[in-house]
Amino acid sequence: MSKWINYMNFGIKHVLNLIMALLVTVVFLQVIFRFILNSPLAWTEELARYSLIWLTFLGASYAMSSKAHIGMEFFVKLFAVPVRKILYSVATCASLLFFLLMVIEGYDLAMQGMAQTSPVLRIPMGLIYMVIPLSGIVLIINMTSQFSKDFKSGGV
């Protein structure tokens, strides 16, 4: 299972690299066309916004795989190891419930958004919103994997 999760995160990392390259290219084009050619491209702002949304949500789910999210280690280290394990378990359960809520409600939002199209690109907004349940699923997978690794290694 761990091997599959590593492959998934490897693929997400490359998708994030592609989205970042797209974002940089689109913003660069917008600057060139707006300030040098005095003829702004309408679609670049919208594509940059949607790329940033996908980059943010997928980046957060990828960051979970390497424990790159911020934490309150200063306060946690004030407690004894058994209390730390309890706090870590409670925080993990609360996070998993939130991620499950992201999946359920994000899917509903995405399905409702399929009827609406974006103003300039004319793509269904549901495709943009689909990153919410997708990243929720990846967050659940990565957090569950990280939680089990931490408890097996005793690294809590």
C-alpha positions as YAML, in Angstrom:
chain: A
units: angstrom
residues:
- id: 1
  name: MET
  ca: [0.00, 0.00, 0.00]
- id: 2
  name: SER
  ca: [2.84, 2.36, 0.84]
- id: 3
  name: LYS
  ca: [4.33, 1.85, -2.61]
- id: 4
  name: TRP
  ca: [1.01, 2.86, -4.25]
- id: 5
  name: ILE
  ca: [0.84, 5.98, -2.09]
- id: 6
  name: ASN
  ca: [4.40, 6.90, -3.08]
- id: 7
  name: TYR
  ca: [3.48, 6.53, -6.77]
- id: 8
  name: MET
  ca: [0.38, 8.66, -6.25]
- id: 9
  name: ASN
  ca: [2.40, 11.41, -4.55]
- id: 10
  name: PHE
  ca: [5.08, 11.20, -7.24]
- id: 11
  name: GLY
  ca: [2.41, 11.74, -9.90]
- id: 12
  name: ILE
  ca: [0.84, 14.61, -7.94]
- id: 13
  name: LYS
  ca: [4.25, 16.26, -7.62]
- id: 14
  name: HIS
  ca: [4.65, 16.24, -11.40]
- id: 15
  name: VAL
  ca: [1.11, 17.51, -11.94]
- id: 16
  name: LEU
  ca: [1.91, 20.34, -9.52]
- id: 17
  name: ASN
  ca: [5.05, 21.13, -11.51]
- id: 18
  name: LEU
  ca: [3.01, 21.28, -14.73]
- id: 19
  name: ILE
  ca: [0.37, 23.52, -13.14]
- id: 20
  name: MET
  ca: [3.08, 25.82, -11.80]
- id: 21
  name: ALA
  ca: [4.71, 26.04, -15.23]
- id: 22
  name: LEU
  ca: [1.31, 26.81, -16.77]
- id: 23
  name: LEU
  ca: [0.66, 29.49, -14.13]
- id: 24
  name: VAL
  ca: [4.01, 31.18, -14.69]
- id: 25
  name: THR
  ca: [3.62, 31.08, -18.48]
- id: 26
  name: VAL
  ca: [0.10, 32.48, -18.42]
- id: 27
  name: VAL
  ca: [0.98, 35.30, -16.03]
- id: 28
  name: PHE
  ca: [4.07, 36.12, -18.11]
- id: 29
  name: LEU
  ca: [1.91, 36.28, -21.26]
- id: 30
  name: GLN
  ca: [-0.55, 38.54, -19.47]
- id: 31
  name: VAL
  ca: [2.23, 40.96, -18.46]
- id: 32
  name: ILE
  ca: [3.70, 41.00, -21.97]
- id: 33
  name: PHE
  ca: [0.36, 41.53, -23.71]
- id: 34
  name: ARG
  ca: [-0.98, 44.06, -21.20]
- id: 35
  name: PHE
  ca: [2.05, 46.29, -20.62]
- id: 36
  name: ILE
  ca: [4.17, 45.89, -23.74]
- id: 37
  name: LEU
  ca: [1.63, 45.25, -26.51]
- id: 38
  name: ASN
  ca: [-1.22, 47.20, -24.83]
- id: 39
  name: SER
  ca: [-3.67, 44.45, -25.79]
- id: 40
  name: PRO
  ca: [-4.48, 42.30, -22.74]
- id: 41
  name: LEU
  ca: [-5.60, 38.71, -23.20]
- id: 42
  name: ALA
  ca: [-8.91, 38.08, -21.45]
- id: 43
  name: TRP
  ca: [-8.41, 34.37, -20.83]
- id: 44
  name: THR
  ca: [-5.04, 34.59, -19.05]
- id: 45
  name: GLU
  ca: [-6.37, 36.06, -15.80]
- id: 46
  name: GLU
  ca: [-9.05, 33.41, -15.52]
- id: 47
  name: LEU
  ca: [-6.71, 30.54, -16.33]
- id: 48
  name: ALA
  ca: [-4.15, 31.86, -13.84]
- id: 49
  name: ARG
  ca: [-6.82, 32.04, -11.12]
- id: 50
  name: TYR
  ca: [-8.00, 28.48, -11.74]
- id: 51
  name: SER
  ca: [-4.42, 27.21, -11.92]
- id: 52
  name: LEU
  ca: [-3.67, 28.81, -8.57]
- id: 53
  name: ILE
  ca: [-6.74, 27.19, -7.03]
- id: 54
  name: TRP
  ca: [-5.68, 23.76, -8.24]
- id: 55
  name: LEU
  ca: [-2.08, 24.41, -7.20]
- id: 56
  name: THR
  ca: [-3.16, 25.38, -3.69]
- id: 57
  name: PHE
  ca: [-5.48, 22.45, -3.03]
- id: 58
  name: LEU
  ca: [-3.28, 19.78, -4.62]
- id: 59
  name: GLY
  ca: [-0.19, 21.32, -3.03]
- id: 60
  name: ALA
  ca: [-1.78, 21.06, 0.41]
- id: 61
  name: SER
  ca: [-2.63, 17.41, -0.16]
- id: 62
  name: TYR
  ca: [0.90, 16.70, -1.42]
- id: 63
  name: ALA
  ca: [2.44, 18.53, 1.55]
- id: 64
  name: MET
  ca: [0.65, 16.13, 3.89]
- id: 65
  name: SER
  ca: [2.77, 13.28, 2.53]
- id: 66
  name: SER
  ca: [5.97, 14.86, 3.85]
- id: 67
  name: LYS
  ca: [4.51, 16.47, 6.99]
- id: 68
  name: ALA
  ca: [5.19, 19.92, 5.55]
- id: 69
  name: HIS
  ca: [2.15, 21.55, 7.16]
- id: 70
  name: ILE
  ca: [2.69, 23.90, 10.06]
- id: 71
  name: GLY
  ca: [2.27, 22.50, 13.54]
- id: 72
  name: MET
  ca: [2.37, 23.52, 17.17]
- id: 73
  name: GLU
  ca: [5.41, 21.46, 18.16]
- id: 74
  name: PHE
  ca: [6.45, 23.90, 20.86]
- id: 75
  name: PHE
  ca: [3.26, 23.27, 22.84]
- id: 76
  name: VAL
  ca: [3.07, 19.57, 22.04]
- id: 77
  name: LYS
  ca: [6.58, 18.95, 23.36]
- id: 78
  name: LEU
  ca: [5.53, 20.34, 26.74]
- id: 79
  name: PHE
  ca: [3.51, 17.16, 27.32]
- id: 80
  name: ALA
  ca: [4.69, 13.64, 28.14]
- id: 81
  name: VAL
  ca: [4.81, 11.05, 25.35]
- id: 82
  name: PRO
  ca: [1.52, 9.29, 26.26]
- id: 83
  name: VAL
  ca: [-0.33, 12.64, 26.22]
- id: 84
  name: ARG
  ca: [1.32, 13.52, 22.90]
- id: 85
  name: LYS
  ca: [-0.01, 10.31, 21.38]
- id: 86
  name: ILE
  ca: [-3.50, 11.10, 22.58]
- id: 87
  name: LEU
  ca: [-3.32, 14.68, 21.27]
- id: 88
  name: TYR
  ca: [-1.93, 13.46, 17.96]
- id: 89
  name: SER
  ca: [-4.73, 10.88, 17.66]
- id: 90
  name: VAL
  ca: [-7.43, 13.44, 18.47]
- id: 91
  name: ALA
  ca: [-5.97, 15.98, 16.02]
- id: 92
  name: THR
  ca: [-5.73, 13.31, 13.32]
- id: 93
  name: CYS
  ca: [-9.34, 12.22, 13.83]
- id: 94
  name: ALA
  ca: [-10.56, 15.83, 13.71]
- id: 95
  name: SER
  ca: [-8.56, 16.46, 10.53]
- id: 96
  name: LEU
  ca: [-9.85, 13.28, 8.89]
- id: 97
  name: LEU
  ca: [-13.43, 14.32, 9.66]
- id: 98
  name: PHE
  ca: [-12.78, 17.70, 8.06]
- id: 99
  name: PHE
  ca: [-11.22, 16.07, 5.00]
- id: 100
  name: LEU
  ca: [-14.21, 13.74, 4.71]
- id: 101
  name: LEU
  ca: [-16.45, 16.80, 4.83]
- id: 102
  name: MET
  ca: [-14.33, 18.31, 2.04]
- id: 103
  name: VAL
  ca: [-14.91, 15.21, -0.08]
- id: 104
  name: ILE
  ca: [-18.67, 15.04, 0.48]
- id: 105
  name: GLU
  ca: [-19.51, 18.74, 0.28]
- id: 106
  name: GLY
  ca: [-16.89, 19.44, -2.40]
- id: 107
  name: TYR
  ca: [-18.38, 16.74, -4.60]
- id: 108
  name: ASP
  ca: [-21.85, 18.25, -4.16]
- id: 109
  name: LEU
  ca: [-20.47, 21.69, -5.03]
- id: 110
  name: ALA
  ca: [-18.68, 20.33, -8.10]
- id: 111
  name: MET
  ca: [-21.81, 18.57, -9.36]
- id: 112
  name: GLN
  ca: [-23.88, 21.73, -8.89]
- id: 113
  name: GLY
  ca: [-21.20, 23.74, -10.69]
- id: 114
  name: MET
  ca: [-21.30, 21.55, -13.81]
- id: 115
  name: ALA
  ca: [-24.26, 23.57, -15.07]
- id: 116
  name: GLN
  ca: [-22.39, 26.86, -14.76]
- id: 117
  name: THR
  ca: [-19.60, 27.84, -17.15]
- id: 118
  name: SER
  ca: [-16.70, 30.18, -16.55]
- id: 119
  name: PRO
  ca: [-17.11, 33.65, -18.09]
- id: 120
  name: VAL
  ca: [-14.21, 33.62, -20.54]
- id: 121
  name: LEU
  ca: [-12.92, 30.06, -20.95]
- id: 122
  name: ARG
  ca: [-16.46, 28.63, -21.06]
- id: 123
  name: ILE
  ca: [-15.48, 25.49, -19.11]
- id: 124
  name: PRO
  ca: [-17.81, 23.99, -16.49]
- id: 125
  name: MET
  ca: [-17.10, 25.45, -13.06]
- id: 126
  name: GLY
  ca: [-17.60, 21.97, -11.66]
- id: 127
  name: LEU
  ca: [-14.24, 21.02, -13.15]
- id: 128
  name: ILE
  ca: [-12.61, 23.80, -11.15]
- id: 129
  name: TYR
  ca: [-14.47, 22.80, -7.97]
- id: 130
  name: MET
  ca: [-13.58, 19.12, -8.47]
- id: 131
  name: VAL
  ca: [-10.18, 19.81, -6.92]
- id: 132
  name: ILE
  ca: [-11.87, 20.10, -3.49]
- id: 133
  name: PRO
  ca: [-13.05, 16.47, -3.21]
- id: 134
  name: LEU
  ca: [-9.97, 15.24, -5.07]
- id: 135
  name: SER
  ca: [-7.59, 16.92, -2.64]
- id: 136
  name: GLY
  ca: [-9.77, 15.75, 0.27]
- id: 137
  name: ILE
  ca: [-9.30, 12.14, -0.84]
- id: 138
  name: VAL
  ca: [-5.54, 12.60, -1.21]
- id: 139
  name: LEU
  ca: [-5.38, 14.34, 2.20]
- id: 140
  name: ILE
  ca: [-7.20, 11.40, 3.80]
- id: 141
  name: ILE
  ca: [-4.87, 8.89, 2.15]
- id: 142
  name: ASN
  ca: [-1.70, 10.80, 3.06]
- id: 143
  name: MET
  ca: [-2.76, 11.58, 6.63]
- id: 144
  name: THR
  ca: [-3.79, 7.98, 7.29]
- id: 145
  name: SER
  ca: [-0.50, 6.75, 5.87]
- id: 146
  name: GLN
  ca: [1.53, 9.27, 7.89]
- id: 147
  name: PHE
  ca: [-0.41, 8.46, 11.06]
- id: 148
  name: SER
  ca: [0.27, 4.74, 10.72]
- id: 149
  name: LYS
  ca: [3.98, 5.36, 9.98]
- id: 150
  name: ASP
  ca: [4.30, 7.61, 13.02]
- id: 151
  name: PHE
  ca: [2.71, 5.11, 15.36]
- id: 152
  name: LYS
  ca: [4.71, 2.16, 13.99]
- id: 153
  name: SER
  ca: [7.99, 4.04, 14.35]
- id: 154
  name: GLY
  ca: [7.07, 5.63, 17.68]
- id: 155
  name: GLY
  ca: [7.84, 9.05, 16.24]
- id: 156
  name: VAL
  ca: [4.94, 10.84, 17.91]
...
